[in-house]
Amino acid sequence: MGDPDLAAAALSVLAKVAATLPDEREQQMFHAISQVYRPNARYAFAVDMGLIRESCWQEEAVAIRYGDEHGAQTERTIYPLSLAYSERVLAVLAWCCMREDFRIFRADRIQAAVRTGTSFRPQRASLLRTYLTQLQQRQGR
């Protein structure tokens, strides 16, 4: 379901698991996997999602060009906090520096992305705590 980097990582893990199994179990594993329906690529992106995923890990701001549902485009700097995969959409949870608030950006609407070299490491933990608190408050907890 993910981008090519994630697919390659999954294949690598699968090969490592298979190498540890006795021959009979390895054959059963590959038979079970061959029965899984594999749709065409679920997501299409204009940008390299590996760049955004790496920016999450490195806690580095990203400058994006984003198109909303009506096609209007804006330039923003975001602090990407997490990627969220769903059945139909890959989303980027981020702090939007332009809106000074949390936003969930649909990855298929990100038209361009460039790492800025600016770290948001000192703010990451507090941003995540704040987001989770807001989420719990919205859910009435």
The first five atom37 places (N, CA, C, CB, O) and aatype in JSON, in Angstrom:
{
  "aatype": [12, 7, 3, 14, 3, 10, 0, 0, 0, 0, 10, 15, 19, 10, 0, 11, 19, 0, 0, 16, 10, 14, 3, 6, 1, 6, 5, 5, 12, 13, 8, 0, 9, 15, 5, 19, 18, 1, 14, 2, 0, 1, 18, 0, 13, 0, 19, 3, 12, 7, 10, 9, 1, 6, 15, 4, 17, 5, 6, 6, 0, 19, 0, 9, 1, 18, 7, 3, 6, 8, 7, 0, 5, 16, 6, 1, 16, 9, 18, 14, 10, 15, 10, 0, 18, 15, 6, 1, 19, 10, 0, 19, 10, 0, 17, 4, 4, 12, 1, 6, 3, 13, 1, 9, 13, 1, 0, 3, 1, 9, 5, 0, 0, 19, 1, 16, 7, 16, 15, 13, 1, 14, 5, 1, 0, 15, 10, 10, 1, 16, 18, 10, 16, 5, 10, 5, 5, 1, 5, 7, 1],
  "atom_mask": [
    [1, 1, 1, 1, 1],
    [1, 1, 1, 0, 1],
    [1, 1, 1, 1, 1],
    [1, 1, 1, 1, 1],
    [1, 1, 1, 1, 1],
    [1, 1, 1, 1, 1],
    [1, 1, 1, 1, 1],
    [1, 1, 1, 1, 1],
    [1, 1, 1, 1, 1],
    [1, 1, 1, 1, 1],
    [1, 1, 1, 1, 1],
    [1, 1, 1, 1, 1],
    [1, 1, 1, 1, 1],
    [1, 1, 1, 1, 1],
    [1, 1, 1, 1, 1],
    [1, 1, 1, 1, 1],
    [1, 1, 1, 1, 1],
    [1, 1, 1, 1, 1],
    [1, 1, 1, 1, 1],
    [1, 1, 1, 1, 1],
    [1, 1, 1, 1, 1],
    [1, 1, 1, 1, 1],
    [1, 1, 1, 1, 1],
    [1, 1, 1, 1, 1],
    [1, 1, 1, 1, 1],
    [1, 1, 1, 1, 1],
    [1, 1, 1, 1, 1],
    [1, 1, 1, 1, 1],
    [1, 1, 1, 1, 1],
    [1, 1, 1, 1, 1],
    [1, 1, 1, 1, 1],
    [1, 1, 1, 1, 1],
    [1, 1, 1, 1, 1],
    [1, 1, 1, 1, 1],
    [1, 1, 1, 1, 1],
    [1, 1, 1, 1, 1],
    [1, 1, 1, 1, 1],
    [1, 1, 1, 1, 1],
    [1, 1, 1, 1, 1],
    [1, 1, 1, 1, 1],
    [1, 1, 1, 1, 1],
    [1, 1, 1, 1, 1],
    [1, 1, 1, 1, 1],
    [1, 1, 1, 1, 1],
    [1, 1, 1, 1, 1],
    [1, 1, 1, 1, 1],
    [1, 1, 1, 1, 1],
    [1, 1, 1, 1, 1],
    [1, 1, 1, 1, 1],
    [1, 1, 1, 0, 1],
    [1, 1, 1, 1, 1],
    [1, 1, 1, 1, 1],
    [1, 1, 1, 1, 1],
    [1, 1, 1, 1, 1],
    [1, 1, 1, 1, 1],
    [1, 1, 1, 1, 1],
    [1, 1, 1, 1, 1],
    [1, 1, 1, 1, 1],
    [1, 1, 1, 1, 1],
    [1, 1, 1, 1, 1],
    [1, 1, 1, 1, 1],
    [1, 1, 1, 1, 1],
    [1, 1, 1, 1, 1],
    [1, 1, 1, 1, 1],
    [1, 1, 1, 1, 1],
    [1, 1, 1, 1, 1],
    [1, 1, 1, 0, 1],
    [1, 1, 1, 1, 1],
    [1, 1, 1, 1, 1],
    [1, 1, 1, 1, 1],
    [1, 1, 1, 0, 1],
    [1, 1, 1, 1, 1],
    [1, 1, 1, 1, 1],
    [1, 1, 1, 1, 1],
    [1, 1, 1, 1, 1],
    [1, 1, 1, 1, 1],
    [1, 1, 1, 1, 1],
    [1, 1, 1, 1, 1],
    [1, 1, 1, 1, 1],
    [1, 1, 1, 1, 1],
    [1, 1, 1, 1, 1],
    [1, 1, 1, 1, 1],
    [1, 1, 1, 1, 1],
    [1, 1, 1, 1, 1],
    [1, 1, 1, 1, 1],
    [1, 1, 1, 1, 1],
    [1, 1, 1, 1, 1],
    [1, 1, 1, 1, 1],
    [1, 1, 1, 1, 1],
    [1, 1, 1, 1, 1],
    [1, 1, 1, 1, 1],
    [1, 1, 1, 1, 1],
    [1, 1, 1, 1, 1],
    [1, 1, 1, 1, 1],
    [1, 1, 1, 1, 1],
    [1, 1, 1, 1, 1],
    [1, 1, 1, 1, 1],
    [1, 1, 1, 1, 1],
    [1, 1, 1, 1, 1],
    [1, 1, 1, 1, 1],
    [1, 1, 1, 1, 1],
    [1, 1, 1, 1, 1],
    [1, 1, 1, 1, 1],
    [1, 1, 1, 1, 1],
    [1, 1, 1, 1, 1],
    [1, 1, 1, 1, 1],
    [1, 1, 1, 1, 1],
    [1, 1, 1, 1, 1],
    [1, 1, 1, 1, 1],
    [1, 1, 1, 1, 1],
    [1, 1, 1, 1, 1],
    [1, 1, 1, 1, 1],
    [1, 1, 1, 1, 1],
    [1, 1, 1, 1, 1],
    [1, 1, 1, 1, 1],
    [1, 1, 1, 1, 1],
    [1, 1, 1, 0, 1],
    [1, 1, 1, 1, 1],
    [1, 1, 1, 1, 1],
    [1, 1, 1, 1, 1],
    [1, 1, 1, 1, 1],
    [1, 1, 1, 1, 1],
    [1, 1, 1, 1, 1],
    [1, 1, 1, 1, 1],
    [1, 1, 1, 1, 1],
    [1, 1, 1, 1, 1],
    [1, 1, 1, 1, 1],
    [1, 1, 1, 1, 1],
    [1, 1, 1, 1, 1],
    [1, 1, 1, 1, 1],
    [1, 1, 1, 1, 1],
    [1, 1, 1, 1, 1],
    [1, 1, 1, 1, 1],
    [1, 1, 1, 1, 1],
    [1, 1, 1, 1, 1],
    [1, 1, 1, 1, 1],
    [1, 1, 1, 1, 1],
    [1, 1, 1, 1, 1],
    [1, 1, 1, 1, 1],
    [1, 1, 1, 0, 1],
    [1, 1, 1, 1, 1]
  ],
  "atom_positions": [
    [[0.82, -1.2, 0.0], [0.0, 0.0, 0.0], [0.85, 1.26, 0.0], [-0.92, 0.0, 1.19], [0.37, 2.33, -0.37]],
    [[2.08, 1.15, 0.4], [2.91, 2.33, 0.54], [3.67, 2.69, -0.73], [0.0, 0.0, 0.0], [3.4, 2.16, -1.81]],
    [[4.6, 3.56, -0.57], [5.43, 4.0, -1.68], [6.5, 2.95, -1.99], [6.08, 5.36, -1.37], [6.63, 1.99, -1.24]],
    [[7.26, 3.12, -3.07], [8.26, 2.11, -3.45], [9.29, 1.8, -2.38], [8.96, 2.56, -4.69], [9.72, 0.66, -2.26]],
    [[9.71, 2.79, -1.6], [10.68, 2.53, -0.53], [10.11, 1.58, 0.51], [11.1, 3.84, 0.14], [10.8, 0.68, 0.98]],
    [[8.84, 1.78, 0.88], [8.21, 0.88, 1.86], [8.02, -0.51, 1.28], [6.86, 1.45, 2.32], [8.19, -1.51, 1.98]],
    [[7.65, -0.59, 0.0], [7.47, -1.89, -0.65], [8.79, -2.66, -0.66], [6.93, -1.72, -2.09], [8.81, -3.87, -0.39]],
    [[9.89, -1.99, -0.98], [11.21, -2.64, -0.99], [11.59, -3.1, 0.41], [12.28, -1.68, -1.54], [12.14, -4.19, 0.57]],
    [[11.3, -2.29, 1.42], [11.6, -2.68, 2.8], [10.78, -3.91, 3.2], [11.31, -1.51, 3.77], [11.29, -4.8, 3.87]],
    [[9.52, -3.96, 2.79], [8.67, -5.11, 3.11], [9.2, -6.38, 2.45], [7.22, -4.84, 2.66], [9.21, -7.44, 3.08]],
    [[9.64, -6.28, 1.21], [10.2, -7.45, 0.53], [11.48, -7.92, 1.21], [10.48, -7.13, -0.94], [11.73, -9.12, 1.32]],
    [[12.28, -6.98, 1.67], [13.52, -7.33, 2.37], [13.21, -8.07, 3.67], [14.34, -6.06, 2.67], [13.86, -9.08, 3.98]],
    [[12.24, -7.59, 4.42], [11.84, -8.25, 5.67], [11.3, -9.65, 5.37], [10.78, -7.41, 6.42], [11.63, -10.6, 6.07]],
    [[10.48, -9.76, 4.34], [9.91, -11.05, 3.97], [11.02, -12.06, 3.63], [8.97, -10.89, 2.77], [10.95, -13.21, 4.05]],
    [[12.02, -11.62, 2.89], [13.13, -12.51, 2.53], [13.9, -12.95, 3.77], [14.08, -11.81, 1.54], [14.31, -14.11, 3.87]],
    [[14.09, -12.04, 4.72], [14.81, -12.38, 5.95], [14.02, -13.37, 6.8], [15.11, -11.11, 6.77], [14.59, -14.3, 7.37]],
    [[12.71, -13.18, 6.88], [11.87, -14.12, 7.63], [11.91, -15.49, 6.95], [10.41, -13.6, 7.73], [12.06, -16.51, 7.62]],
    [[11.76, -15.5, 5.64], [11.77, -16.77, 4.91], [13.08, -17.52, 5.11], [11.53, -16.52, 3.42], [13.08, -18.75, 5.22]],
    [[14.18, -16.79, 5.16], [15.49, -17.44, 5.32], [15.64, -18.13, 6.67], [16.59, -16.41, 5.15], [16.48, -19.02, 6.81]],
    [[14.86, -17.74, 7.66], [14.98, -18.35, 8.99], [14.07, -19.57, 9.16], [14.65, -17.33, 10.06], [14.18, -20.29, 10.15]],
    [[13.18, -19.81, 8.2], [12.2, -20.89, 8.34], [12.73, -22.2, 7.75], [10.89, -20.51, 7.66], [13.51, -22.19, 6.8]],
    [[12.29, -23.34, 8.32], [12.58, -24.62, 7.69], [11.92, -24.65, 6.31], [12.08, -25.81, 8.57], [10.94, -23.94, 6.07]],
    [[12.44, -25.46, 5.42], [11.96, -25.48, 4.02], [10.44, -25.62, 3.91], [12.61, -26.62, 3.28], [9.82, -24.92, 3.12]],
    [[9.85, -26.52, 4.69], [8.4, -26.75, 4.61], [7.63, -25.49, 5.0], [7.99, -27.92, 5.51], [6.67, -25.12, 4.32]],
    [[8.02, -24.84, 6.07], [7.35, -23.62, 6.52], [7.56, -22.48, 5.53], [7.86, -23.21, 7.92], [6.65, -21.68, 5.3]],
    [[8.77, -22.4, 4.95], [9.04, -21.36, 3.96], [8.1, -21.52, 2.77], [10.52, -21.4, 3.49], [7.55, -20.54, 2.26]],
    [[7.93, -22.76, 2.32], [7.03, -23.03, 1.2], [5.6, -22.64, 1.56], [7.1, -24.52, 0.79], [4.89, -22.05, 0.74]],
    [[5.15, -22.95, 2.78], [3.8, -22.59, 3.22], [3.64, -21.07, 3.26], [3.5, -23.19, 4.6], [2.6, -20.54, 2.87]],
    [[4.67, -20.38, 3.74], [4.6, -18.93, 3.82], [4.44, -18.32, 2.43], [5.85, -18.36, 4.51], [3.57, -17.47, 2.22]],
    [[5.26, -18.75, 1.48], [5.17, -18.19, 0.14], [3.87, -18.56, -0.56], [6.35, -18.64, -0.7], [3.35, -17.79, -1.35]],
    [[3.35, -19.75, -0.26], [2.06, -20.13, -0.83], [0.95, -19.21, -0.29], [1.73, -21.62, -0.51], [0.1, -18.75, -1.05]],
    [[0.97, -18.96, 1.02], [-0.04, -18.07, 1.62], [0.06, -16.67, 1.04], [0.13, -18.02, 3.15], [-0.97, -16.05, 0.76]],
    [[1.26, -16.18, 0.86], [1.44, -14.83, 0.33], [0.99, -14.75, -1.12], [2.9, -14.39, 0.44], [0.43, -13.74, -1.54]],
    [[1.22, -15.81, -1.89], [0.83, -15.78, -3.3], [-0.69, -15.72, -3.47], [1.39, -17.0, -4.03], [-1.18, -15.37, -4.54]],
    [[-1.43, -16.07, -2.42], [-2.89, -16.04, -2.47], [-3.48, -14.69, -2.11], [-3.44, -17.08, -1.56], [-4.69, -14.49, -2.21]],
    [[-2.63, -13.77, -1.69], [-3.09, -12.44, -1.29], [-3.33, -11.59, -2.54], [-2.06, -11.75, -0.35], [-2.5, -11.55, -3.44]],
    [[-4.47, -10.91, -2.57], [-4.78, -10.01, -3.68], [-3.88, -8.79, -3.62], [-6.27, -9.59, -3.65], [-3.78, -8.14, -2.58]],
    [[-3.23, -8.5, -4.7], [-2.34, -7.35, -4.75], [-2.86, -6.37, -5.79], [-0.88, -7.79, -5.08], [-2.67, -6.55, -6.99]],
    [[-3.52, -5.33, -5.32], [-4.05, -4.34, -6.25], [-2.93, -3.52, -6.87], [-5.05, -3.42, -5.55], [-1.78, -3.56, -6.42]],
    [[-3.28, -2.8, -7.89], [-2.32, -1.86, -8.45], [-1.98, -0.85, -7.38], [-2.88, -1.16, -9.73], [-2.63, -0.79, -6.34]],
    [[-0.95, -0.07, -7.63], [-0.54, 0.92, -6.65], [-1.76, 1.71, -6.17], [0.51, 1.87, -7.24], [-2.53, 2.22, -6.97]],
    [[-1.91, 1.79, -4.86], [-3.08, 2.43, -4.29], [-2.97, 3.94, -4.27], [-3.32, 1.92, -2.9], [-3.96, 4.65, -4.37]],
    [[-1.76, 4.41, -4.15], [-1.54, 5.84, -4.02], [-0.67, 6.34, -5.16], [-0.91, 6.18, -2.66], [0.26, 5.66, -5.6]],
    [[-0.97, 7.54, -5.63], [-0.14, 8.2, -6.64], [0.28, 9.55, -6.07], [-0.91, 8.36, -8.01], [-0.54, 10.31, -5.55]],
    [[1.56, 9.84, -6.18], [2.07, 11.06, -5.57], [2.88, 11.86, -6.58], [2.93, 10.73, -4.36], [3.53, 11.31, -7.46]],
    [[2.81, 13.18, -6.42], [3.64, 14.07, -7.23], [5.01, 14.24, -6.6], [2.95, 15.43, -7.41], [5.94, 14.7, -7.26]],
    [[5.14, 13.89, -5.32], [6.4, 14.06, -4.6], [6.89, 12.71, -4.07], [6.24, 15.08, -3.42], [6.14, 11.74, -4.0]],
    [[8.14, 12.68, -3.7], [8.74, 11.5, -3.1], [8.32, 11.43, -1.63], [10.29, 11.53, -3.24], [8.78, 12.24, -0.82]],
    [[7.47, 10.49, -1.29], [7.01, 10.38, 0.09], [8.13, 9.94, 1.02], [5.85, 9.41, 0.17], [8.04, 10.14, 2.23]],
    [[9.17, 9.33, 0.47], [10.32, 8.99, 1.28], [10.95, 10.24, 1.89], [0.0, 0.0, 0.0], [11.45, 10.2, 3.02]],
    [[10.94, 11.34, 1.15], [11.47, 12.61, 1.65], [10.67, 13.09, 2.87], [11.43, 13.69, 0.53], [11.24, 13.54, 3.85]],
    [[9.36, 12.98, 2.79], [8.52, 13.43, 3.91], [8.65, 12.47, 5.09], [7.05, 13.53, 3.47], [8.71, 12.91, 6.24]],
    [[8.69, 11.17, 4.81], [8.87, 10.2, 5.9], [10.22, 10.43, 6.59], [8.78, 8.74, 5.35], [10.29, 10.41, 7.82]],
    [[11.28, 10.65, 5.81], [12.59, 10.91, 6.39], [12.58, 12.21, 7.19], [13.66, 10.99, 5.28], [13.24, 12.3, 8.23]],
    [[11.85, 13.2, 6.73], [11.75, 14.47, 7.47], [11.04, 14.27, 8.8], [11.01, 15.51, 6.63], [11.37, 14.94, 9.78]],
    [[10.06, 13.37, 8.83], [9.42, 13.03, 10.12], [10.47, 12.47, 11.07], [8.26, 12.0, 9.92], [10.57, 12.9, 12.22]],
    [[11.25, 11.51, 10.6], [12.26, 10.87, 11.44], [13.35, 11.84, 11.87], [12.88, 9.7, 10.71], [13.81, 11.8, 13.01]],
    [[13.76, 12.7, 10.95], [14.84, 13.63, 11.24], [14.35, 14.91, 11.92], [15.56, 13.97, 9.97], [15.16, 15.75, 12.32]],
    [[13.03, 15.05, 12.04], [12.41, 16.22, 12.68], [12.86, 17.5, 11.98], [12.77, 16.29, 14.18], [13.36, 18.44, 12.59]],
    [[12.66, 17.49, 10.66], [13.09, 18.6, 9.81], [11.89, 19.18, 9.07], [14.17, 18.14, 8.83], [11.08, 18.44, 8.51]],
    [[11.8, 20.5, 9.05], [10.71, 21.19, 8.37], [10.77, 20.93, 6.86], [10.77, 22.7, 8.66], [11.84, 20.71, 6.29]],
    [[9.6, 20.97, 6.24], [9.49, 20.76, 4.8], [8.67, 21.9, 4.21], [8.84, 19.37, 4.47], [7.62, 22.26, 4.75]],
    [[9.15, 22.45, 3.12], [8.38, 23.46, 2.37], [7.58, 22.71, 1.32], [9.32, 24.56, 1.72], [8.14, 21.95, 0.52]],
    [[6.27, 22.93, 1.32], [5.42, 22.22, 0.35], [4.58, 23.21, -0.47], [4.49, 21.22, 1.07], [4.34, 24.34, -0.05]],
    [[4.17, 22.75, -1.63], [3.12, 23.43, -2.39], [1.94, 22.47, -2.35], [3.57, 23.77, -3.91], [2.04, 21.31, -2.74]],
    [[0.81, 22.98, -1.86], [-0.34, 22.13, -1.58], [-1.57, 22.62, -2.32], [-0.62, 22.07, -0.08], [-1.86, 23.82, -2.31]],
    [[-2.27, 21.72, -2.95], [-3.52, 22.04, -3.63], [-4.7, 21.56, -2.82], [0.0, 0.0, 0.0], [-4.77, 20.39, -2.45]],
    [[-5.64, 22.46, -2.54], [-6.81, 22.04, -1.76], [-7.81, 21.32, -2.65], [-7.47, 23.26, -1.08], [-7.55, 21.08, -3.83]],
    [[-8.96, 20.97, -2.08], [-9.96, 20.2, -2.82], [-10.51, 20.94, -4.03], [-11.09, 19.84, -1.9], [-11.06, 20.31, -4.93]],
    [[-10.38, 22.27, -4.05], [-10.86, 23.07, -5.17], [-9.75, 23.41, -6.17], [-11.49, 24.33, -4.66], [-10.0, 24.07, -7.18]],
    [[-8.53, 22.96, -5.89], [-7.41, 23.2, -6.77], [-6.59, 24.44, -6.44], [0.0, 0.0, 0.0], [-5.57, 24.69, -7.08]],
    [[-7.03, 25.22, -5.46], [-6.25, 26.4, -5.06], [-4.95, 25.94, -4.41], [-7.07, 27.31, -4.07], [-4.96, 25.03, -3.58]],
    [[-3.84, 26.57, -4.79], [-2.55, 26.15, -4.29], [-1.96, 27.18, -3.33], [-1.59, 25.9, -5.43], [-2.1, 28.38, -3.52]],
    [[-1.29, 26.65, -2.3], [-0.6, 27.5, -1.33], [0.79, 26.94, -1.1], [-1.4, 27.6, 0.02], [1.04, 25.75, -1.28]],
    [[1.68, 27.83, -0.7], [3.04, 27.45, -0.31], [3.06, 27.47, 1.22], [4.15, 28.41, -0.93], [2.62, 28.45, 1.83]],
    [[3.56, 26.42, 1.83], [3.56, 26.32, 3.28], [4.85, 25.67, 3.77], [2.34, 25.52, 3.78], [5.51, 24.93, 3.03]],
    [[5.19, 25.95, 4.99], [6.23, 25.19, 5.67], [5.53, 24.39, 6.74], [7.36, 26.12, 6.28], [4.73, 24.91, 7.52]],
    [[5.85, 23.1, 6.78], [5.21, 22.21, 7.75], [6.27, 21.48, 8.56], [4.3, 21.2, 7.04], [7.42, 21.31, 8.14]],
    [[5.85, 21.06, 9.75], [6.65, 20.17, 10.58], [5.94, 18.81, 10.52], [6.8, 20.71, 12.07], [4.99, 18.59, 11.27]],
    [[6.38, 17.91, 9.65], [5.69, 16.63, 9.52], [5.87, 15.77, 10.76], [6.19, 15.88, 8.28], [7.0, 15.5, 11.18]],
    [[4.77, 15.34, 11.35], [4.81, 14.57, 12.58], [4.56, 13.09, 12.36], [3.79, 15.11, 13.55], [5.11, 12.25, 13.07]],
    [[3.72, 12.77, 11.36], [3.37, 11.37, 11.15], [2.74, 11.18, 9.78], [2.42, 10.88, 12.25], [2.13, 12.1, 9.23]],
    [[2.89, 9.97, 9.24], [2.16, 9.57, 8.04], [1.08, 8.6, 8.47], [3.12, 8.93, 6.95], [1.32, 7.74, 9.32]],
    [[-0.1, 8.74, 7.9], [-1.22, 7.86, 8.25], [-1.8, 7.26, 6.98], [-2.31, 8.62, 9.05], [-2.27, 7.99, 6.1]],
    [[-1.77, 5.94, 6.88], [-2.31, 5.24, 5.73], [-3.73, 4.81, 6.04], [-1.44, 4.02, 5.37], [-4.0, 4.27, 7.11]],
    [[-4.64, 5.04, 5.1], [-6.0, 4.52, 5.22], [-6.31, 3.78, 3.92], [-7.04, 5.67, 5.49], [-5.46, 3.66, 3.04]],
    [[-7.51, 3.3, 3.82], [-7.9, 2.53, 2.65], [-7.7, 3.3, 1.35], [-9.35, 2.1, 2.77], [-7.26, 2.74, 0.35]],
    [[-8.02, 4.59, 1.35], [-7.98, 5.35, 0.1], [-7.01, 6.53, 0.1], [-9.33, 5.85, -0.2], [-6.71, 7.07, -0.96]],
    [[-6.54, 6.94, 1.26], [-5.75, 8.17, 1.34], [-4.53, 7.97, 2.24], [-6.62, 9.33, 1.88], [-4.59, 7.32, 3.28]],
    [[-3.43, 8.55, 1.8], [-2.26, 8.68, 2.66], [-2.26, 10.12, 3.13], [-0.91, 8.29, 1.92], [-2.33, 11.04, 2.32]],
    [[-2.17, 10.31, 4.43], [-2.23, 11.67, 4.99], [-0.96, 11.96, 5.78], [-3.49, 11.83, 5.89], [-0.32, 11.07, 6.33]],
    [[-0.63, 13.24, 5.83], [0.51, 13.71, 6.59], [-0.02, 14.59, 7.72], [1.53, 14.5, 5.68], [-0.6, 15.65, 7.47]],
    [[0.17, 14.14, 8.96], [-0.17, 14.96, 10.11], [1.01, 15.89, 10.33], [-0.47, 14.08, 11.39], [2.15, 15.45, 10.45]],
    [[0.73, 17.18, 10.39], [1.81, 18.16, 10.51], [1.35, 19.4, 11.26], [2.35, 18.54, 9.13], [0.16, 19.7, 11.35]],
    [[2.34, 20.12, 11.77], [2.12, 21.47, 12.27], [2.32, 22.37, 11.06], [3.1, 21.85, 13.47], [3.38, 22.33, 10.43]],
    [[1.32, 23.18, 10.75], [1.41, 24.1, 9.62], [1.86, 25.46, 10.15], [0.04, 24.22, 8.86], [1.16, 26.09, 10.94]],
    [[3.03, 25.89, 9.71], [3.58, 27.18, 10.18], [2.75, 28.35, 9.67], [5.04, 27.33, 9.72], [2.68, 29.39, 10.33]],
    [[2.12, 28.2, 8.51], [1.29, 29.29, 7.97], [0.03, 29.48, 8.81], [0.92, 28.99, 6.5], [-0.33, 30.61, 9.13]],
    [[-0.64, 28.4, 9.16], [-1.89, 28.46, 9.93], [-1.65, 28.47, 11.43], [-2.78, 27.29, 9.57], [-2.55, 28.76, 12.22]],
    [[-0.42, 28.14, 11.83], [-0.08, 28.02, 13.24], [-1.04, 27.08, 13.96], [-0.07, 29.39, 13.9], [-1.59, 27.4, 15.02]],
    [[-1.22, 25.92, 13.33], [-2.14, 24.91, 13.87], [-1.82, 23.58, 13.21], [-3.63, 25.32, 13.63], [-1.06, 23.51, 12.24]],
    [[-2.4, 22.53, 13.76], [-2.23, 21.2, 13.19], [-3.1, 21.09, 11.95], [-2.59, 20.1, 14.22], [-4.21, 21.61, 11.9]],
    [[-2.58, 20.41, 10.97], [-3.31, 20.13, 9.75], [-3.02, 18.71, 9.31], [-2.94, 21.14, 8.63], [-1.95, 18.16, 9.58]],
    [[-4.0, 18.14, 8.64], [-3.81, 16.84, 8.01], [-3.84, 17.09, 6.51], [-4.91, 15.79, 8.47], [-4.86, 17.48, 5.95]],
    [[-2.69, 16.84, 5.87], [-2.54, 17.08, 4.44], [-2.66, 15.77, 3.69], [-1.19, 17.77, 4.14], [-1.98, 14.79, 4.01]],
    [[-3.5, 15.74, 2.69], [-3.57, 14.57, 1.82], [-2.31, 14.54, 0.96], [-4.87, 14.6, 0.93], [-1.98, 15.51, 0.29]],
    [[-1.63, 13.42, 0.99], [-0.36, 13.31, 0.26], [-0.55, 13.48, -1.24], [0.29, 11.96, 0.55], [0.34, 13.99, -1.93]],
    [[-1.69, 13.05, -1.76], [-1.92, 13.18, -3.2], [-2.16, 14.62, -3.64], [-3.09, 12.32, -3.61], [-2.23, 14.9, -4.83]],
    [[-2.3, 15.53, -2.69], [-2.48, 16.95, -3.02], [-1.2, 17.77, -2.81], [-3.6, 17.53, -2.18], [-1.18, 18.97, -3.08]],
    [[-0.15, 17.12, -2.32], [1.13, 17.81, -2.17], [1.8, 17.8, -3.54], [2.04, 17.12, -1.07], [2.16, 16.74, -4.06]],
    [[1.98, 18.97, -4.12], [2.5, 19.09, -5.48], [4.03, 19.18, -5.52], [1.91, 20.3, -6.14], [4.64, 18.79, -6.52]],
    [[4.63, 19.69, -4.46], [6.09, 19.81, -4.38], [6.49, 19.78, -2.92], [6.6, 21.12, -5.08], [5.73, 20.22, -2.05]],
    [[7.67, 19.25, -2.65], [8.18, 19.19, -1.28], [9.7, 19.3, -1.3], [7.74, 17.87, -0.57], [10.37, 18.63, -2.09]],
    [[10.22, 20.16, -0.43], [11.66, 20.37, -0.32], [12.01, 20.46, 1.16], [12.12, 21.66, -1.09], [11.37, 21.18, 1.92]],
    [[13.04, 19.72, 1.56], [13.51, 19.82, 2.94], [14.15, 21.19, 3.12], [14.54, 18.68, 3.29], [14.85, 21.68, 2.24]],
    [[13.89, 21.81, 4.26], [14.38, 23.16, 4.5], [15.72, 23.2, 5.23], [13.36, 23.94, 5.29], [16.43, 24.21, 5.18]],
    [[16.06, 22.12, 5.9], [17.27, 22.12, 6.71], [17.04, 22.68, 8.1], [0.0, 0.0, 0.0], [17.97, 22.73, 8.91]],
    [[15.81, 23.09, 8.39], [15.47, 23.65, 9.7], [14.9, 22.55, 10.59], [14.46, 24.81, 9.55], [13.93, 21.89, 10.23]],
    [[15.51, 22.36, 11.74], [15.06, 21.34, 12.68], [13.92, 21.87, 13.55], [16.24, 20.88, 13.56], [13.91, 23.03, 13.97]],
    [[12.95, 20.99, 13.81], [11.92, 21.31, 14.8], [12.0, 20.35, 15.98], [10.51, 21.27, 14.15], [11.04, 20.18, 16.73]],
    [[13.14, 19.72, 16.13], [13.36, 18.72, 17.18], [12.95, 19.2, 18.57], [14.8, 18.32, 17.21], [12.27, 18.46, 19.28]],
    [[13.32, 20.4, 18.99], [12.95, 20.8, 20.35], [11.43, 20.89, 20.55], [13.58, 22.15, 20.68], [10.96, 20.84, 21.69]],
    [[10.67, 21.02, 19.48], [9.21, 21.21, 19.6], [8.41, 19.94, 19.36], [8.76, 22.26, 18.62], [7.22, 19.9, 19.68]],
    [[9.02, 18.9, 18.8], [8.27, 17.73, 18.36], [7.45, 17.07, 19.47], [9.22, 16.71, 17.78], [6.25, 16.85, 19.3]],
    [[8.08, 16.78, 20.59], [7.37, 16.09, 21.68], [6.2, 16.92, 22.19], [8.34, 15.77, 22.84], [5.11, 16.39, 22.42]],
    [[6.41, 18.22, 22.38], [5.31, 19.05, 22.88], [4.21, 19.18, 21.82], [5.83, 20.45, 23.28], [3.03, 19.23, 22.17]],
    [[4.57, 19.24, 20.55], [3.55, 19.3, 19.5], [2.69, 18.04, 19.52], [4.21, 19.47, 18.12], [1.46, 18.12, 19.44]],
    [[3.33, 16.89, 19.62], [2.57, 15.64, 19.65], [1.67, 15.55, 20.88], [3.52, 14.45, 19.61], [0.53, 15.1, 20.79]],
    [[2.18, 15.96, 22.04], [1.35, 15.96, 23.26], [0.15, 16.88, 23.09], [2.19, 16.41, 24.48], [-0.97, 16.51, 23.45]],
    [[0.38, 18.05, 22.55], [-0.72, 19.01, 22.33], [-1.75, 18.44, 21.37], [-0.18, 20.35, 21.8], [-2.95, 18.56, 21.61]],
    [[-1.29, 17.83, 20.28], [-2.21, 17.25, 19.3], [-3.06, 16.16, 19.94], [-1.43, 16.68, 18.09], [-4.27, 16.11, 19.75]],
    [[-2.42, 15.28, 20.7], [-3.17, 14.19, 21.35], [-4.17, 14.73, 22.36], [-2.21, 13.22, 22.03], [-5.28, 14.2, 22.48]],
    [[-3.8, 15.75, 23.09], [-4.73, 16.37, 24.04], [-5.93, 16.96, 23.3], [-4.01, 17.48, 24.86], [-7.07, 16.76, 23.72]],
    [[-5.69, 17.67, 22.21], [-6.79, 18.25, 21.43], [-7.68, 17.15, 20.88], [-6.24, 19.11, 20.29], [-8.9, 17.29, 20.87]],
    [[-7.08, 16.07, 20.41], [-7.84, 14.94, 19.86], [-8.73, 14.33, 20.93], [-6.89, 13.87, 19.29], [-9.9, 14.04, 20.67]],
    [[-8.2, 14.14, 22.13], [-8.99, 13.58, 23.23], [-10.12, 14.51, 23.63], [-8.1, 13.31, 24.43], [-11.21, 14.04, 23.94]],
    [[-9.86, 15.82, 23.63], [-10.9, 16.78, 23.97], [-12.04, 16.76, 22.95], [-10.32, 18.18, 24.08], [-13.21, 16.87, 23.32]],
    [[-11.7, 16.63, 21.69], [-12.73, 16.57, 20.64], [-13.57, 15.32, 20.77], [-12.09, 16.62, 19.26], [-14.75, 15.31, 20.41]],
    [[-12.96, 14.25, 21.28], [-13.68, 12.99, 21.44], [-14.4, 12.91, 22.78], [-12.72, 11.83, 21.29], [-15.02, 11.89, 23.1]],
    [[-14.32, 14.0, 23.56], [-15.03, 14.05, 24.82], [-14.42, 13.21, 25.93], [0.0, 0.0, 0.0], [-15.13, 12.73, 26.81]],
    [[-13.13, 13.04, 25.88], [-12.46, 12.22, 26.92], [-11.8, 13.08, 27.93], [-11.43, 11.29, 26.32], [-11.19, 12.57, 28.87]]
  ]
}
